[in-house]
């Protein structure tokens, strides 16, 4: 199969879909890999690294799209890129529940789109996990400068001192993002509370992290915690679907001025009513005096780590797709869960419900 690796185009997205290790494995299995000029440069890989792995370097993205049958990316394609994906396959993070326009564009272009975030093994998401771990850790680290007074923050040190209390961190959701945010927050000395609707999960967390405060997530509990919160991390995931809104604009009135809301769920549409996607070069905005941090591609700030972690998860699936094509999805229930659009059919039920579109059964379509 001919596989294309274009350069990512969204603001300050420094990751690359395939690293040289993955590329070499594909070439060794008799596949052709076409890489856009300098696509991996920000992840620490130059053109010669890919050439040594047996890849062909092409000058422009359009050349990569033209040459390839399968496009492997990190972030969702732009509407312009989808035009180049007519009757092709794309394997990437899609987060279609947050964009009806992109969903309809993929359908109209007969693109077979496979989303990393909906590939499912026994209710675990192997390709979302590594980026969620990084995003959870960075969510806390990125909030620390926002606490500083010289950055118009509250002027608090997250750890406090022996004579001053630490900051209060609230984490909504105890999945991969939430637990990694918890580890980082506790490690920095913050007073940390994590909420979830799963009692058993919270019990495990309490046993593993005795210093953490664990609470069942309800609107009443969140209301009680907000007045003293310095940082709130939104770490809620509903697979393939938009997450529930846990903090409304009205609830912002409960918070102290310059408190921080960090919405790591923003890729799927966000879990705060006042969330809107931001970028690394303009990461924050304020609503009613509350600082919002809603960067959609948090892990791209550490592209070397993120690219290689992602490839460890995606490599076997990319190779399987290259070896077997879309026909192979019939016999691979995990990848089949990732197939969102195919031959003009929307196959993900949660995305269909998010946009009030028709849903097709992938078993019947394939």
C-alpha positions as CSV (number, residue, x, y, z in Angstrom):
1,X,0.0,0.0,0.0
2,X,1.0,3.6,-0.6
3,X,1.0,5.6,2.7
4,X,1.3,9.3,3.0
5,X,2.5,11.4,5.9
6,X,1.7,15.1,5.5
7,X,2.9,17.9,7.7
8,X,0.4,18.9,10.4
9,X,-1.1,22.3,9.6
10,X,-3.1,23.5,12.6
11,X,-1.5,26.2,14.8
12,X,1.7,25.0,16.6
13,X,1.0,21.3,15.9
14,X,4.5,19.9,16.0
15,X,3.8,16.1,16.1
16,X,3.9,13.9,13.0
17,X,1.8,10.9,12.2
18,X,4.6,8.4,11.5
19,X,8.1,8.4,12.9
20,X,11.1,6.7,11.1
21,X,10.8,3.5,13.2
22,X,7.2,3.0,12.0
23,X,8.1,4.0,8.5
24,X,10.9,1.5,8.3
25,X,8.6,-1.3,9.5
26,X,6.2,-0.4,6.7
27,X,8.9,-0.4,4.1
28,X,10.2,-3.7,5.3
29,X,6.7,-5.1,4.7
30,X,6.8,-3.9,1.1
31,X,4.8,-0.7,1.5
32,X,5.7,2.7,0.1
33,X,5.8,5.7,2.4
34,X,5.7,9.2,1.1
35,X,6.6,12.0,3.6
36,X,6.1,15.7,3.1
37,X,9.3,17.8,3.3
38,X,10.2,18.4,6.9
39,X,7.0,16.8,8.3
40,X,8.9,15.4,11.2
41,X,11.4,18.2,11.9
42,X,9.7,19.5,15.1
43,X,9.5,16.0,16.5
44,X,13.3,15.6,16.1
45,X,13.3,13.8,12.8
46,X,14.7,15.3,9.6
47,X,14.3,14.2,6.0
48,X,17.4,12.1,6.0
49,X,16.0,10.0,8.9
50,X,13.0,9.1,6.8
51,X,15.1,8.5,3.7
52,X,17.3,6.1,5.6
53,X,14.1,4.3,6.6
54,X,13.3,3.9,2.9
55,X,10.7,6.7,2.5
56,X,10.3,9.1,-0.4
57,X,10.3,12.8,0.5
58,X,7.9,15.0,-1.5
59,X,7.9,18.8,-1.5
60,X,4.2,19.6,-1.0
61,X,1.3,18.2,0.9
62,X,-0.8,17.9,-2.2
63,X,1.9,15.6,-3.7
64,X,1.7,13.4,-0.6
65,X,-2.1,13.2,-0.8
66,X,-2.0,12.4,-4.6
67,X,0.6,9.6,-4.1
68,X,-1.0,7.9,-1.2
69,X,-4.0,5.5,-0.7
70,X,-3.8,5.8,3.1
71,X,-3.0,9.1,4.9
72,X,-1.7,8.9,8.5
73,X,-2.0,12.1,10.5
74,X,-2.2,13.3,14.1
75,X,-5.0,15.9,14.1
76,X,-8.2,16.0,12.1
77,X,-8.0,17.1,8.5
78,X,-9.0,20.6,7.5
79,X,-11.9,21.0,5.0
80,X,-9.3,21.7,2.3
81,X,-7.4,18.5,3.1
82,X,-10.6,16.5,2.9
83,X,-11.0,17.6,-0.7
84,X,-7.7,15.7,-1.3
85,X,-9.1,12.7,0.5
86,X,-11.8,11.7,-2.0
87,X,-12.1,8.0,-2.1
88,X,-9.0,7.6,0.2
89,X,-8.4,6.3,3.7
90,X,-7.3,8.6,6.6
91,X,-6.2,7.3,10.0
92,X,-5.9,10.1,12.7
93,X,-7.6,11.7,15.6
94,X,-11.0,12.9,14.3
95,X,-13.2,14.0,17.2
96,X,-16.1,14.3,14.8
97,X,-18.7,14.9,17.5
98,X,-17.3,18.4,17.8
99,X,-17.7,19.3,14.1
100,X,-20.8,18.5,12.0
101,X,-19.2,20.4,9.0
102,X,-16.1,18.1,9.0
103,X,-18.3,15.0,9.4
104,X,-20.5,15.9,6.4
105,X,-17.4,16.8,4.3
106,X,-15.9,13.4,4.9
107,X,-19.2,11.8,4.0
108,X,-19.5,13.8,0.8
109,X,-16.0,13.0,-0.3
110,X,-16.5,9.2,0.3
111,X,-13.5,9.2,2.6
112,X,-12.9,6.1,4.7
113,X,-12.0,7.8,8.0
114,X,-10.7,5.8,11.0
115,X,-10.4,7.7,14.3
116,X,-7.7,6.8,16.8
117,X,-10.0,7.8,19.7
118,X,-12.8,5.3,18.9
119,X,-10.6,2.2,18.4
120,X,-11.7,0.1,21.4
121,X,-10.2,-3.0,23.1
122,X,-12.3,-4.2,26.0
123,X,-13.6,-0.7,26.8
124,X,-10.0,0.7,26.7
125,X,-8.8,3.2,24.1
126,X,-5.2,2.2,23.2
127,X,-4.5,5.1,20.9
128,X,-6.1,7.8,23.1
129,X,-4.3,6.6,26.2
130,X,-0.8,7.9,25.5
131,X,-2.0,11.4,24.5
132,X,-4.4,11.5,27.4
133,X,-1.6,10.8,29.8
134,X,0.5,13.6,28.4
135,X,-2.4,16.0,28.3
136,X,-3.3,15.3,31.9
137,X,0.2,16.1,33.1
138,X,0.6,19.2,31.0
139,X,-2.9,20.5,32.0
140,X,-1.5,21.0,35.5
141,X,1.9,22.3,34.4
142,X,0.3,24.8,31.9
143,X,-1.9,26.2,34.7
144,X,1.0,27.0,37.0
145,X,2.1,30.2,35.1
146,X,-1.5,31.3,35.0
147,X,-1.5,31.5,38.8
148,X,1.2,34.1,38.8
149,X,0.3,37.7,39.4
150,X,2.6,38.9,36.7
151,X,0.4,36.9,34.3
152,X,-2.7,38.5,35.8
153,X,-3.4,35.4,38.0
154,X,-4.3,35.0,41.6
155,X,-0.6,35.2,42.8
156,X,-0.6,31.7,44.3
157,X,2.2,29.1,44.5
158,X,0.6,25.8,43.6
159,X,2.5,24.0,46.4
160,X,2.1,26.7,49.0
161,X,4.9,26.7,51.7
162,X,5.2,25.5,55.3
163,X,3.5,28.8,56.3
164,X,1.0,29.2,53.4
165,X,-1.7,26.9,52.1
166,X,-1.3,25.2,48.7
167,X,-3.6,25.9,45.8
168,X,-6.9,23.9,45.5
169,X,-7.1,21.8,42.4
170,X,-10.4,20.1,41.3
171,X,-10.3,17.4,38.7
172,X,-13.6,16.4,37.0
173,X,-13.2,12.8,35.7
174,X,-11.0,10.0,36.8
175,X,-10.0,8.5,33.5
176,X,-6.5,8.6,32.0
177,X,-6.4,12.4,31.8
178,X,-7.8,12.8,35.3
179,X,-5.4,10.3,37.0
180,X,-2.4,11.8,35.3
181,X,-3.4,15.3,36.3
182,X,-3.9,14.0,39.8
183,X,-0.4,12.5,39.9
184,X,1.1,15.8,38.8
185,X,-1.0,17.9,41.1
186,X,-0.3,15.8,44.2
187,X,3.4,15.7,43.3
188,X,3.5,19.5,43.2
189,X,1.9,19.6,46.6
190,X,-1.6,21.0,45.7
191,X,-4.7,20.2,47.7
192,X,-6.3,17.9,45.1
193,X,-9.8,16.6,44.8
194,X,-10.9,14.3,42.0
195,X,-14.5,13.6,41.1
196,X,-16.1,10.8,39.1
197,X,-19.4,9.0,38.8
198,X,-17.7,5.6,39.3
199,X,-17.4,4.7,43.0
200,X,-15.2,1.7,42.4
201,X,-12.7,3.8,40.3
202,X,-12.6,6.4,43.1
203,X,-11.9,3.7,45.7
204,X,-9.0,2.4,43.7
205,X,-7.6,5.9,43.3
206,X,-7.9,6.6,47.0
207,X,-6.0,3.4,47.8
208,X,-3.3,4.4,45.3
209,X,-3.2,8.1,46.2
210,X,-4.1,8.4,49.9
211,X,-3.5,12.2,49.9
212,X,-6.2,12.7,47.2
213,X,-9.7,13.8,48.1
214,X,-12.2,11.6,46.2
215,X,-15.8,12.5,45.7
216,X,-18.8,11.3,43.6
217,X,-19.4,13.8,40.9
218,X,-22.8,15.6,41.2
219,X,-23.8,19.1,40.3
220,X,-24.3,19.8,44.0
221,X,-20.8,18.7,44.9
222,X,-19.2,20.7,42.1
223,X,-21.2,23.8,43.3
224,X,-19.8,23.2,46.8
225,X,-16.2,23.0,45.6
226,X,-16.1,25.8,43.1
227,X,-15.9,28.8,45.6
228,X,-12.5,27.6,46.9
229,X,-11.1,26.2,43.6
230,X,-8.0,27.7,42.1
231,X,-7.7,25.3,39.2
232,X,-10.4,23.1,37.7
233,X,-9.4,20.5,35.2
234,X,-12.2,19.2,32.9
235,X,-11.2,15.6,32.1
236,X,-14.5,14.0,31.1
237,X,-14.7,11.6,28.2
238,X,-17.7,10.1,26.5
239,X,-16.3,7.8,23.7
240,X,-17.0,9.4,20.3
241,X,-19.6,11.8,21.8
242,X,-19.6,15.3,23.2
243,X,-19.1,15.2,26.9
244,X,-21.7,16.5,29.3
245,X,-21.6,20.1,30.5
246,X,-20.4,20.0,34.1
247,X,-19.9,23.8,34.7
248,X,-22.4,26.3,33.3
249,X,-21.8,30.0,32.9
250,X,-24.1,30.7,35.8
251,X,-21.8,28.5,38.0
252,X,-18.8,30.8,37.2
253,X,-20.4,33.3,39.7
254,X,-19.5,30.9,42.5
255,X,-15.8,31.1,41.6
256,X,-13.2,33.6,42.8
257,X,-11.9,36.0,40.2
258,X,-8.9,34.7,38.2
259,X,-9.6,31.1,39.0
260,X,-8.7,28.8,36.1
261,X,-10.8,26.4,34.1
262,X,-8.7,24.0,32.0
263,X,-10.9,22.0,29.6
264,X,-8.9,19.0,28.3
265,X,-12.2,17.7,26.9
266,X,-12.3,20.5,24.3
267,X,-11.3,18.2,21.4
268,X,-14.7,16.5,21.8
269,X,-16.6,19.8,22.3
270,X,-15.7,20.6,26.0
271,X,-17.3,20.0,29.4
272,X,-17.7,23.7,30.4
273,X,-20.5,25.8,28.8
274,X,-18.1,28.7,28.3
275,X,-15.4,26.6,26.6
276,X,-14.1,27.4,23.1
277,X,-11.1,26.0,21.4
278,X,-7.8,27.9,21.7
279,X,-4.3,27.5,20.5
280,X,-0.8,27.4,22.0
281,X,0.0,30.8,20.7
282,X,-3.2,32.3,22.2
283,X,-4.2,29.8,24.9
284,X,-6.4,31.7,27.3
285,X,-9.4,34.0,27.5
286,X,-11.6,35.2,30.3
287,X,-15.3,34.9,30.9
288,X,-16.8,36.8,33.9
289,X,-13.3,37.1,35.4
290,X,-12.5,33.4,35.1
291,X,-9.4,32.3,33.1
292,X,-10.2,29.6,30.5
293,X,-7.4,27.4,29.0
294,X,-8.9,25.3,26.2
295,X,-6.0,24.3,23.9
296,X,-7.1,21.5,21.6
297,X,-3.7,19.9,21.0
298,X,-2.0,20.1,24.4
299,X,0.5,17.2,23.8
300,X,2.0,19.0,20.7
301,X,4.0,21.2,23.1
302,X,6.2,18.1,23.7
303,X,6.3,16.7,20.2
304,X,9.3,14.4,20.6
305,X,7.7,12.6,23.5
306,X,4.2,12.7,22.1
307,X,5.0,11.5,18.6
308,X,7.0,8.5,19.8
309,X,4.4,7.6,22.4
310,X,1.6,7.8,19.8
311,X,3.6,5.7,17.4
312,X,4.1,3.0,20.0
313,X,0.3,2.7,20.1
314,X,-0.6,3.2,16.4
315,X,2.2,1.2,14.8
316,X,0.5,-2.2,14.8
317,X,-2.8,-0.8,13.5
318,X,-1.1,1.2,10.7
319,X,0.7,-2.0,9.7
320,X,-2.5,-4.0,9.8
321,X,-4.3,-1.5,7.6
322,X,-1.4,-1.4,5.2
323,X,-1.2,-5.2,5.0
324,X,-5.0,-5.9,4.8
325,X,-6.7,-2.7,3.6
326,X,-10.3,-1.8,4.5
327,X,-11.3,-5.4,3.8
328,X,-9.3,-6.4,6.8
329,X,-11.6,-4.4,9.1
330,X,-14.2,-7.2,8.7
331,X,-11.9,-9.4,10.8
332,X,-10.6,-6.8,13.2
333,X,-13.3,-5.7,15.7
334,X,-10.9,-3.1,17.3
335,X,-10.2,-1.2,14.1
336,X,-13.8,-1.6,13.0
337,X,-14.8,0.5,16.0
338,X,-12.6,3.2,14.7
339,X,-14.2,3.4,11.3
340,X,-16.3,6.6,11.4
341,X,-17.2,7.3,7.7
342,X,-17.1,4.9,4.8
343,X,-18.6,5.2,1.3
344,X,-20.8,8.1,2.3
345,X,-22.1,6.3,5.4
346,X,-21.7,7.5,9.0
347,X,-20.8,4.5,11.1
348,X,-20.3,6.0,14.6
349,X,-23.5,6.1,16.5
350,X,-22.4,8.7,19.0
351,X,-21.3,11.1,16.2
352,X,-24.6,10.6,14.5
353,X,-26.5,11.4,17.6
354,X,-24.4,14.5,18.3
355,X,-25.3,15.9,14.8
356,X,-28.8,14.4,14.3
357,X,-27.5,12.4,11.3
358,X,-28.4,8.9,10.1
359,X,-26.2,6.1,11.4
360,X,-25.3,2.9,9.6
361,X,-24.3,-0.4,11.0
362,X,-20.6,-1.0,10.1
363,X,-21.1,-4.8,9.9
364,X,-23.8,-4.4,7.2
365,X,-21.8,-1.7,5.2
366,X,-18.5,-3.6,5.2
